[in-house]
Amino acid sequence: MKSFFILMLSTLLLSLPTFAHEHSEELCSSLNPAVCAHLGFLTPLNSTSEGEFMVHVTDPTPVQNLEVELWMEMEGGHGHGSAPVEWKAVGSNRFHVTNVWFVMLGVWQVRVSFDRPSENGMQRHHLSFPVMIKE
């Protein structure tokens, strides 16, 4: 069973997008499954050069207070971030993210958070996209 799990995890990690012009899978919020987003990679992602990608929230309701963070889970329960990314809105719920530096090899998370109006006021959504940095 352990070997099967390792094989499945390896297959998943090898399939994570890291090349230019690829997209991540679409992830949906646990608070509202209609609120979804994906990443579109504009440059290859690696540990030696600046990367760029797009965040596209596919829900038509305008989002506010976008935050994008790069994060890597480390052994022993520790984590490691990167320099703060920069972003600018380039259309309705589309954001161009720059200053993307993955400073070490391995599986990173692109954490995207934003507010969106709901029936009960503003609601904060959190999505975490896995990204494999291989070089």
C-alpha positions in Angstrom: 0.0 0.0 0.0 2.8 2.4 0.9 4.5 1.7 -2.6 1.1 2.5 -4.3 0.8 5.8 -2.4 4.4 6.8 -3.3 3.8 5.9 -7.0 0.5 8.0 -7.0 2.2 10.9 -5.3 5.2 10.8 -7.8 2.8 10.7 -10.7 0.9 13.7 -9.3 4.0 15.7 -8.7 5.4 15.0 -12.2 2.1 16.2 -13.7 2.2 19.5 -11.9 2.5 22.3 -14.4 5.8 24.2 -14.4 6.2 25.2 -18.0 5.1 28.4 -19.8 1.7 28.5 -21.4 0.4 25.7 -19.1 -2.5 26.1 -16.6 -3.0 24.6 -13.2 -6.1 22.6 -12.5 -9.0 24.7 -11.4 -9.6 24.7 -7.6 -12.8 25.7 -5.9 -13.4 27.2 -2.5 -14.5 25.0 0.3 -16.9 27.8 1.4 -18.6 28.0 -2.0 -17.9 25.5 -4.7 -19.0 28.0 -7.4 -16.0 30.2 -6.5 -13.1 28.7 -8.5 -9.7 29.8 -9.9 -6.7 28.6 -11.8 -3.2 29.7 -12.6 -1.8 30.4 -16.1 2.0 30.2 -16.3 3.6 32.9 -18.5 7.2 31.7 -18.0 8.8 28.4 -17.0 9.0 28.1 -13.2 12.4 27.2 -11.8 14.7 28.0 -9.0 17.1 30.3 -11.0 15.0 32.9 -12.7 12.0 35.2 -12.0 8.6 33.6 -12.9 5.3 35.2 -13.9 1.8 33.8 -13.9 -1.8 34.8 -14.1 -4.4 34.2 -11.4 -7.9 33.9 -12.9 -10.9 33.7 -10.6 -13.6 32.3 -12.8 -16.5 33.4 -10.8 -18.0 36.6 -12.4 -18.5 38.4 -9.1 -15.6 40.9 -8.6 -13.1 39.9 -5.9 -11.3 42.2 -3.6 -8.2 42.2 -1.4 -6.3 39.7 -3.4 -3.2 38.1 -1.7 -0.7 35.8 -3.4 2.0 34.0 -1.4 4.6 31.4 -2.3 5.0 28.8 0.4 6.9 25.5 0.8 6.2 23.0 3.6 9.4 21.6 5.1 10.2 18.5 7.1 9.5 18.7 10.8 6.5 20.9 10.4 8.4 24.0 9.3 7.7 26.1 6.3 9.6 28.5 4.0 8.3 31.4 2.0 9.8 33.6 -0.7 10.1 37.3 -1.4 6.6 39.0 -1.6 5.2 38.7 -5.1 3.7 41.7 -7.0 0.5 41.7 -8.9 -1.8 44.0 -10.9 -5.3 43.6 -12.2 -5.5 43.1 -15.9 -9.2 42.4 -16.4 -12.2 41.2 -14.5 -10.9 38.8 -11.9 -7.6 38.4 -13.8 -4.3 39.3 -12.1 -0.8 39.3 -13.5 1.7 38.1 -10.8 5.4 39.0 -11.0 8.5 38.9 -8.8 7.9 35.2 -8.5 11.0 33.5 -7.0 11.0 29.8 -6.0 14.3 29.7 -4.2 14.6 26.0 -3.8 13.6 22.7 -5.6 10.6 20.8 -4.5 6.8 21.2 -4.1 5.7 24.7 -3.5 2.2 26.1 -2.8 0.9 29.2 -4.5 -1.6 30.4 -1.9 -4.3 32.7 -3.2 -6.7 34.5 -0.9 -9.4 37.0 -1.7 -12.7 38.5 -0.5 -16.0 38.1 -2.4 -19.4 39.4 -1.6 -21.9 36.8 -0.4 -25.4 36.8 1.0 -24.0 37.4 4.5 -21.5 40.1 3.6 -17.9 39.7 2.5 -16.4 36.2 2.6 -12.7 35.3 2.6 -11.7 32.5 0.2 -8.4 30.6 0.3 -7.0 28.3 -2.5 -3.7 26.6 -2.5 -2.1 25.5 -5.8 0.7 22.9 -5.7 3.7 23.7 -8.1 6.7 21.4 -8.6 10.0 23.2 -9.1 12.4 20.7 -10.7 15.3 22.9 -11.8 
